[in-house]
Amino acid sequence: MDSYGNEKTGEQPLTANDTGQFTISSSNGVVMYNTPEGNLGVPGRWLQEYADSGYPSLAAVMYEAAGDNRFAGSDPLTVNFTKPGVEDLTLTTTVPSYQGLTEIKSYLEQDSIPVNSEVAISVDVLDENGDLFIDPDPAASTNVTITFNGQEGDTITPTVTQIMWNEKEGMTQEQCQAGTQMMWLDGTCFEMTTMLVTSGQSLDFAQTGGRKVFIVNAGPDEGQFSLNFTYMNDQGTEIKETRTITVGATIPECISDPTTCQAKEACEKTLSVFSENQCRLANARNAADTTQPEYPVDDNDAKFAAGVLNRTQKETEYTAETTFSQTDMVQVAGVIQVDKEDLGKEADLLVVGLVATLDWSWSEWDMLRGCSEQEKLNYQCPSVGWFVEEWDQDAQGQALVAGLKPFKSVDALQEYHTLYIYTGNLNFPGHVWLYMGYMVTEEGEDQNKVVYSLDPIKITIE
């Protein structure tokens, strides 16, 4: 348009004789033209081949995002026209500062995995828009340093392997798909290779388009480890992602239905009782610790499950509270999942009971002592495999923790202990409330600490 609003036009494709020429000037950027001339353009001209080129405009201004010539801020652009009567234009554009890599993000289905397991973890480097970061300089590296551990509670050093897919030249699709660790994608064959990664190693994410995939082997020990991914940007700011992973015992496949567990070890992990070659459900009991008023605190603390079943009535599950006749055959058992901080310590496994008449006019605290313990005494062990010993009390009638004696002594606490407490008839009318637990006997600050089931198994015999 000229200064009077008259359109300057002609037949397409327009030429410089019709509308003149235009150029753009910038003090801070480099002007690029999508035109046949390459250094100028013709206003209003339509050229199909350039319209289909994929470039969005006739001209563009490119600004350096990094390096000594990087620019951010307001830039006045002047559009100069050669056609008489067409006035030049001044435009102002604001160029945002280049943020570069702004975030590292890792992806893992869960942060708790079994021992001896392998899991895949993918790590992305992202720009300010949350997209995979690609440096505008194709020759630049995006070096991220990986380190193992450094977080509170880390006890395990994992084995980390990077997975890479490299182009395999000269392979047909049939040959590729017949090979091992090969993949055919978009007409190209790729072969998977692995590289062991060590703590402190620098990895170039630019080589893999901003994403890397790792296989992490947890190893045979329970505990915790962490993976740290760190990048230092041009402004000297540290960008870091830390992933902390807990390694626990192997989770049995029968966890969703404990009654399908075929072995005692798997059954115990579901806090159920394995008896007569069957895994039988038990009742969870609250836990307590004589050294910690607020217990349990977290999932590392002890857990209990126990109960009693009536074998005469062919019951299959252990219940926490029930009534029997004196002729019923009963079975009492329980499972202890030991507090993780007590694993491996020398300890006494305990079973104590409150025995009372039906009307509660008389009661007594007793301990069940295993036969292996009674060998020190000079009388024969009963056929049930244990004997009853009264639990000492103080002057006020309170049972003394110091008077506790073992149902069974162990040199080292394992993760699980199943206690088969009693099988047979209870041939007296009354009440029996049974508790179980363990007392640490190993020398140290936890010596004489007792962890026990706060809720009893309540049995009434009529």
N, C-alpha and C positions, 0 to 999 in steps of 0.2 A: 504494500500500500504506500502511496506517496503521501506527502504532508497534507493533501486535500482529501484523503480517504479514497482515492481512486486506485482500484486494483490493477496491478501490473501483471499481465497474463499473456498467454499465447497458446499455441498448440503444443501438446506433449509429444516428445520430451522437450521441455523448455530449454532455451539456450541462454547464454550470457547476453545476447542481443535482446532477449525478451525481458528478463528480470535482473540482469546484471549478475554480479558475483557477491559472495559473502566470505568473510574470514572472521575468526574469533581470536581474541588475544587474552592471555591470562598471565599474571605476574608470578603465580605460584604453581601452576600445573602445566602439563604438556597437552596440547590440543591435537586430537586425532580426527581425521575425516574419513567417512565412509562414502567416498565419491570416486569417480574415475580419475579426477585430477590428483587426489591424494593430499593436496595442500590448500584446497578451497572448495566451495560448493556453489551451486546455482539455486537460488531461492525458488521453491515451488516445483522443482523438477521431479518427475516421477520416473524412476528406472526400475523395472521389475526385478532385474537380477540383484540389485542392491537392496530392494525391499525384502527379498527372500534370503538375504545373507545371514539373517539371525541377529544382526546388530540392531539395537532399538532406535537408532537415530542417525541423522546425517553427520553429526559431529559429537565428540565427547571430550571431556577434559579429565585427564588422569592425574591423580595426586599421589605422591610417594607416601606410603603408610609408615615406613620405618626407615632407619638409616639417617645419614646426615642431612638429607634433603626432605625429610618428612615434613608434612604440613597439616595443620588443623586450624580452623577458624573461618573468618569471612573472607571471601575472595571476589572482588569485582571483575566481571567478565564483560568485555566490549565486543559487540557484534557489529562489524563494519560492512556497509553495503556500497557497491560501486554505481548502482543505478541512480541517475540524477533524480532528485526529489525524494528519495527514500532515506530517512534519517537513521543514523546509527543508534543502536540500543545499548544500554548499560544494565546488566543483570548482576545481582549479588547472590552468591551461593554460600551456604555454611557447610563446611567440611568437618564432620565430627572427628575427634581424636581417635586414633587407631588403638583398640584395646588389646588386640592380639589374643593370645591364649589366656582365658579368664577362669577356667575351671577344669579340674580333673575329676572324672566320675567313674566309679567301679560298679560292676554288676555281678551279684552272686545271689543265687536263689535263697540261701539261708546262711546265717552266721554261726550255726552250730552243726558240726559234722562228726561222723563216727571216726574212730581210730582206723588206721590203715586204709583210709578212703582217699580217692582222688576226685577233685572237683575242678570245674572250669570257672575262671573269673575273667571277664572282659573289662578292659580299661579304655576309656575314651578321653581325649583332650578336646575341649570345647571352646568356642568363641563366645562373644557376649550375647549372641542370639541363641545359644544352646546347640549350635550346629558343630559338626566335627571341624576342628581347626585345621586349616590348610594355610600355611605361610604364603603370602603373596610373592615372596622370592622363591622361585622353584629350586634354587641352589641351597637354600637355608635348611638347617637341621632343627628339629624340635626334640631336644634331648631331655628326657625325663629320667631321674635317678630313682631306682628302686632299692629300698633297704628293708631288712627283716627286723621285726621286734622294736623294742624301745618304749612300749607301753607298760603301765603297771599291770602285773599279773602274767606277763609273757614268760612262758617256761619251755616252749618247744621251738626248734628251728625247722621250718618246713623245707621241702625240696620243691623248687619252682622251675618249670620248664615253659619256654615260649613256643607257641605253635605258629608256624609260618607256612604259607602256600606259595610255592614258586612255580613259575610258568615252565612247563615241560614241552620243549619244542620237538617237532617232527612226529607227533603222536596223532593217530586217527582217533575218532571218538570210540570206536570199538576197542582199540588197544588201550586207551586211557581207562575205560570203564572196566576192563579186565584186569588192570593192574591193582596193586595194593596201595592204600593210602593215596589214591588219586581221585580227582574230581574233574568232570567235564562241565565247563561253564561258558556260555556265550561263545561257543566255537573254539575254546582254548582248553588245553589240558593243564591242570595244576597238580603238583605233587606236594604232599604235606611233609614238612621237615620240622625237627625240634631242635631247640638250643637251650642248654642248661643255663639258668640265670643265677648269678651270685649276688649277695647283698652288697650294695654300693655300686652296682653296675649302671651305666648310663645307656639308655635305649632311645633310638631315634624314631619317634612316632611319625615323622614325615615320610619315612619309607613305607609305612603301611596305611597311609591315608587318615591318620589320626586315631587309629584303633589298634589295640593289640589284645591277643587272647593268650592266657596262661593256664597251665595245668598245675595244680597245687596238690602235693602229696603230704598228708598230715602226719604220717608215721605211726608207730605202734603205741605211743604214749598219750595219755590223757593230759589235758592242760589247755594252754592258750598261746596263740601267736598273732602277730600283726604284720601287715604288709603296708609299707609307706611309699607313695609315689610323689615325687617333689620336682617342681619346675621353677626356675628363676627367670622372670621376664626381663625385658629391656630396662624397666624402671627400677629393677632391683627388688621387686616384690616376690616373696615366696608363695607359690601356689601348691597346695598339698592335699592329698587324699590319703586317709588311713583307714584300713579295713582290719578290724579285729575279729578273729575267728576262734571259737571255742571247740575243742576236740574232746568228745566224750566216748563212752563205751559204745560198742557196736549195737545198733538197734535191731532187735530180732524182727523177722518178717511177721511173726505172730502177734506183734504189739497191738494190732487192732482187735484181735480176738484171742486173748491169752489161753483159752481152752484148747486151742489148736497147737500150742507149743509142745514139741515132742521130746524136749530135754530139760533137765532141771535148770541148767544155766540160762536158757532162754526164758523159762518160766519165771525165774527169780527177777529177771530184768523187767518183767511186767508187774512186779510186786504181787505175785501169786504163789501158791504153795504147790509143789510137785509131790504128789503122794500116789502110791499104787499105780505108777506109770501114767498118771494123768496130771495135767495142770489145772488146778482148781482155784477159782476166784476167792479172794480174801477181802476183808474190810480194812480200809485205810484207817490208821490210828494217828492222832496228833502226836508230835514229838516235843520233848522237853530236854533241857540241858541244865544241869545244876550250876553251871558257871555263867549262864547267860539268861537273864530274866526275859528278854525279848527274843524268843526262839520259837520256830525257825526264822531266819532272816532272808535267805535266798535259796535257790534251787540246789546249791551245793550241800545244804544241811541234810541231816539224817531223815529217813522216812521209815514208817512202819506199816505193816499190814498183817492182820492176824484174824483168828476166829476159831469157831468150834463147829463141827458138823456131827450129825446123828447118823452113824453107820447103820444102825438098826432100821432106820427109816429110809436108808439108801439116799441120803442127801448128797449132793455133789458140790455144794458151795459152802464155804466157811462163813458163818454169821457171827456178828459181834455180841449178840445178846440172845439167849434162848433158855428154855426150860426143858429138863429131861426127867424121865423116871429113873429109879435106881437100877433098873434092869437094862436100860438103853446102853448100847456100845457107842461111846463118844470118841472123837478124835480132835485134839487141840494142837494147833501149829501156828507159826508166824514167820514172817520174813523181815529182816532188818537190812535196809540200805544204809550203809555206814556213811557218816559225815566225811566229806572228801578230805578234810584236814586231819582226820584220824586214820586214814588208810595206812596200813603197814605198821601200826603201833601195836605193841603187846597189850592184851586186854583180857578181861573176864566177861564172858557172855552171861547174862543174868536172867533168871525167871523168878519172880516173887509173886505171892498171892495173899489176898486177904480172905480168910476162911471164917464163916459165921454161921450161926444157927438160923433157921428160917425166920424166927422172930427178932433176930439181931440182938438177942440178950447176951450173947457171948461172941467174941471175935478174936482173931489172932493173925499176926503177920508171919508168914512162913516163906522159906526159900526152897527152891528145888535144886538139889545138888546132883550132878551127874556121877555115874558110877566111877568114872576115872578119877574123880576127886575123892570119893569115899575109900579108895584103896589105902589111904593113910589111916583109916579107922579099922577097928578090929571086929567088924560084923559083916555079914554077907549082904551084897547088894540085892535089892528087890528085883523081881523079874521085869518091872516096868523100866528099868535102866537108870533109875534115880531114886533118891530118898528125900524125905522132907526134914528140914531143920528149921527150928524157930528162929526168926529174925530178932536180934537183940533190940531192946528199946531203952530209952532213957527214963529218968524218974517221972517224967510227965506222960509216959506211954507212947512217945514218938519213936518210930523205927530209926535206927542209927545207920547213916550211910557207911560209916566206918565198919559196921558189922556185916556188910554184904559179902557173901561168899559165892563162888562161881557155879553156874550150871555147867559151864565148860570154859576152860582157859585156852587161849589161842596165842601163838607167838607173834602173829601179824594179822591185823584186821584186813579182811578182803572186802571187796565192794559190797557183796551180798552174803548174808548168813541166814540159812533156813533153820529154824528151831522146831524139831518135832517134840512137842512138850509132853503129850500124854495120849495113849490109846487104851481104852478099856472102860469098865463100869465105874461109876462114882456111887458107892453103896452107902451113902449117908444123906439124910435130908439136910439141906442148908444152902448157903451161897458160897460161890468161889469167884473172886475177882482176880484175874491174872494180868500181870504186867511183864514186859520184857525189855531188855536193853543191853548196854555194855558199859563197863567201867575201864577206863584207861589205867593200866598198871605200870606202863613204861615210865621210867624216871624222866622228869621234865616238868614244865609249867602246867601241863594238862594232867599230870598224875592224879588219880582218884576222881577225875571228872566222870560224871555219870550221864549218859544220854539214854533216854528211856521213852517208852510209849506212855503218853499222858492219859490216854483213854484205855480203860481195861477191857478185857474180854469178860463179860458178865454171864455167869452160869448159875442157874437155879436148879437144884435137885429136889424132887418131891417124893 
